[in-house]
């Protein structure tokens, strides 16, 4: 039709209110809790909530309080947090059936008739296999089967999810190299960073009360302390250099806290809110990534690498594959294989200090990196499938 010559054929169309405002529902099925450590899932879902109504469905909380129920809260704009509360001691099939019922009842009340499924764990297939989604996404952040306590059926569930997924995202390049053999539409999305948030650490921020009295030089780590953490390396580092103060921030999970090294120059400050991290980072001289090199770290792409750098802090890391690949030649991250080379790398970083040239190199490494860019690219893949 030629719009210039046939305007009379254009008729106004009246949109019903619900049709005008309805957005796709994006159901994220997570093995991680929203309120645990603020990381990739929270960043991605908060960004995608600009275009989709996000439901973040967590693993169950078990108690003896009675009938199954769904706890509903709103941790971020356009993000609805759903936490099933179930009686404890039930067989797996009963637990799955209860989750399915709670989820189906909630979805039935949603205004949108378009559902997108975003899996962070294949185990959620147990109660979502029946759902009819316009697009199914598997965000394979980590090789979960290599983690301590992984369910024995996880690999089979992952095979099923790979067969159902329309697109697969991976948490790094090494993981993508493995998963692209299993799916023809797989794309690597390594960890990104909120540069503005962590760049505040480059300023002289007020010292957090529990760090203010710790002497310098300070070597810091924030993140989950679990089976991926090289306990022996941290212990040897602190033992050989008692003048160095090691600050460790984060929850201890899946390992016995009693196995952690206890020395006067190792300071466990516990979990901190995401908003607090720049304040701690601002007071560190060197940031540490003391990861054990084992099956659980074979495919990781640590979010903390660009976060430390955005804060203007030099980084010393054990030889994690994706860290070497992304930052090994950067001159702002030093890779160290042994306790001796790790200590030498920290010494070199302390001597070099932080100057304008260092920060310039950091900014070149981080140029173009943002959660906005990552999530925009993810959304592009989704929209091509809708």
N, C-alpha and C positions, 0 to 999 in steps of 0.2 A: 504494500500500500504506500502511495506517495503522500506523506503527511502534509506537504506544502499545498497540495491541490485538493485534498479530501478531508478537511478538518471536520466536516459534519458527521463523518463516520465514527469520530471519537466520542464515546459515551462515558460519563463519569461512573466510577465503580465505588460502591459503598463497602468499606471493610468493617466487618464485625469487630468489636473491641478486642475479643480474645484472639482473633486471627491476627490482628495488628500487632499485638504485643507478645504473642507466644514465641518462645525461643526453644531450640533443641535442648533436651535434657541430657547432660553428660554425667553418666554414673561411673564414678571411679571406685574400684574395688581394691582395697588396700590392706596390706599386712602391717603397715606402719600407722601409728596413731598420729593424728593431726597435732596434738599437743606434746609430742615426744621431743624430737629435735627438728627444728625448722630447716628443711632441706628441699631436694628436688620436687617431691610431690606437692608441697605447699606452694612453692614458687610457680610451678606449672599450672596448678589448678586455679590459683588466684589470678593469673594472667588470662587463662581461658574463660574465666567467669565473666569477662567483658563481653563475650559473644554467646556463651552457653549458660544454662542454669545448672550449676555443678552440684551433684550429690556425692559426698565423700563417705563411703560405707566402710566402716572399720571392722576388724575382727571382733568377735563377741567378748563381752565381759561376763564372767561366770560368778554366780552368787547363789544363795539359798533364799532369795527374797520372794520367790513365787513364780507367777506366770511370766512367759516371755514378753518383753516390751521393747520399744524402740525409743531411745533417748535422742531428742532432736535439739540441735543448737545451731548457731550461725556465727562461726568464727571469723568470717571475712565476707565482704559484699558479694552477693549472688552465690555464696557457697553454703550449702546446708550439710552439717555434720550429722551422720546417722550412726548410732552406736547400739547394737543389739545387746540387751541384757537377758541372759538365759540361765536357767537352773543348771548347776554343776552336776558332774557325774553322769551325763547322758551319752549314749552311743553316738558315733559320728553321723550316722544317717538321721538320727533324731535332731541333732544340732543343725544339720544342713536343711532339714525340712522346716525347722523353726525360723531359720534365717530367710528361707525362701518365702514363707508366709508373711513375715514382717515386711520384707522388701516389696512383695507383690501388693500388699495392702497400701503401702505408701505410694508406690508408683501409680496405682489406680486413681489417686487423688490429684495427680499432676495435670496441669493444663495442657502441656505439650504432648503431642501424639508422635513425636519423633525422638527416638532414643539412640544415644551413642554410648557404647560400652568401652570403658578404659580400664584394662586389667593391669594392676601392679603385681599381682600374684596369680598364678594359674590355679591355685587351690580354690579360688572363688567360683570356679566352674561348677563345683558341687551343688551350688544353689542358684546358679544363673543360666544353666544350659538351655533352659526353656525360653529365655527372653529373646524377642525378635528385635534386633538392633539394625539401624540403618548403616552404621559403621562400627566395626569392632577393632579396637586398638590394643595391642600388647606393648606396654612400656616396660621393657626388660631392663630394669636399672642395674641389676647385679645377677651373677650366677647363683641364684638362691640355693640350688641343690648342693653347693659347696659350703654353705654356712652351717655352723654348729646347730644341731637340733632340727635339720630340714626333714620334713615328712618323707617317708620312703616312696610314696606315690607321686611325689612332686614332678619327677621327670616324665611320667606318663601323662600327668595333667598338662605339662608344658607341651608335649607332643600334640595333645588334643587342641590346646589353645592355638598353637601354630597353624593347625589345619583350619581353624575357624576365623582367625584374625585376618582382617583386610590389610592391615599395615602393622609393622613392627618397628618400634623405636628402641634403640639400645643406649645404655648409659655411658658408652665409650667406644673407641675404635676397636680395641681388642675383642670386646664382646660382640661387636658388629661382625667382625671377621668370622667369628664362630657361628653366629645366628643366621647370617645371610645364606648359609648352606641349607638352612631349614625353611627359609621363606624368601620368596622372590621379590617382596616389596619391603625390605628392611633398610633402615636408615640410622646412621650413628648420630647421636646427640649427646656429646660429652657435657659434663657439668659446666654450667655457666656461673654468672656472678652478678650481684647487684652492686655495681662499682660505686655508686654514690653512697650507699649505705656503709660500705667498709672503708671508703676513702676518708671518712671522718676520722679514722684512726691515725691519719697522717698529721693531724693537729694535736696540740697538747690538751688532751681531754682530762677531765677530773678522774683521779685514780679511784677505782672501785675500792670500797673499804677493806675487803678481804685480800686485796693484792697490794695495797698501799705500803704495808710494812715489809714486804718481801724485797730483799736486796737485789742489786744488779751485779752481773749480767743475768737477765731473765731469758729463759728459753721456754716457749709456750706451745701448747697444743690445745685445740678445742675440737670436740667430736665425740663419737661413741667409743667407749673403751671396752673392747670385746675381743674375740679370738683373733682379730686382725691386728691387734696391738702387740708390738714386740716388747714384751715385758723385760726380757733379759737385756735388750739393748738399752732401754731407759735406765735400768738398774746399774749397768756398767758405766753409762755416761755420767750418772750422778756420783757413783763411787770414785771414778777416776778424777773427776773435777768437782770436788766438794764446794769450790767457790762459785760454781754455776748454780743458779736456782731454776728448777724445772717446775713450771706451772701447768697443771693438767686440769682441763675443764671438760666436763661431760659426764653422762651417766655411765655406770659400770653394768654391763648386761652380759648374760650367758657365760660369764667366767666368775670364779670365786674371788671376791674382793680380797680375801686373805692371801691370794697368790701375788698380789701387786707389791712392788718394792716399797719399803718403808724406810726412808732416810730423811734426815733433817732438812735436806735441800730439795726434797720432792714435796710439792704442795698440791693436794687434791682439793679443788674448790667446788666440785659438784657441778650440777647442771645450771646453765644460765639461759636466760631468754635471748632470742635472736637479737633483740634490740640492744642488749648489753654487750655483745661480743666486741664491737669496735672499741669500747672503753677498756677492755682487757688487752686487746691486740695493740692498742696505742702504747702500752707500757712494756712491750716485749722488745728484746734486742734481736732475737732470731726466732723464727717459727719452725716447729718440728713436724715431720710426718714420719714417725717411727713405726712403719707398717712391717709386720712379719711378712716374709715372702713365702707364701704357701698357697694352697688351692683356693682359699677364701679370698685372697687378694689378687689372684691371677688376672681378673678382668675388671678390677675396680678403676674408676676414674674419679679421684677424690674431689669433692666440691670445695674443700678447704684450700686447695692449691691456689685458684684465682682469688679466693677471699683473702688469704694471707697477703698476696701480692697487691691487691687493691688497697690494702691497708698500709702499703709501703714497707713491708717487712721481708727481709731475705728469708729464703726457705731452704732447709736441708731435709732431704727425703731419702729413704731407702729406695732400691731400684724397682719401683712399681712400673710395669710396662707402659701404661698410658701416661704416666708422669714423665718418663724418659722420652716418649714419643712427642709429647706436647711441649715439654719445657726443658729437655735435657741440654739443648744448645742455647738456652735463653740468657745465660749468665746472671740470672736472678734466682734460679733454683739449682742447687748443687745436689748431685746424686752420689750417695755413699753406700758402699756395699758392706763394709765391716765396721765394728765398733771403732777401730783405729781411724779409718777414713772418715767416719761420721764425726768423730771428735775433731779431727783436723779441719773438716769442712766448717764446723761451727766456729772454731778458732779463727779461720780465715774470714768468715762473715763478720765476726766481732771486730777484727782488725780493720776490715774495709769500711765498716759502718754504712750509714745511709746518706748518700749525697744526691745532688741534682742529677748526675749522670745515671746513678742507679735508678732513680724514680723515672727518668726518661726511658730507660730500657724496659722497666715494668709497664709503663703506659703503652709502649710499642707492642709488647707481648699481649696485652689485654685489649688492644684496639679492635673495635667491632664486636666485642664479646658482651652479651647482655641476655638476661632472661626474656626481655622483649623480643629480641631477634630469634632466640631459640623457639619460643612459643609461637611466634608468627610463622616460622617454617613448619612447625608441627601442625598448626592449623591449616596451612596450605595443603599438606598431604591429606588431612581429613576432608577438607572441602572438595578436593578432587574426587572423593569417593561418595559424596552425598548425592 
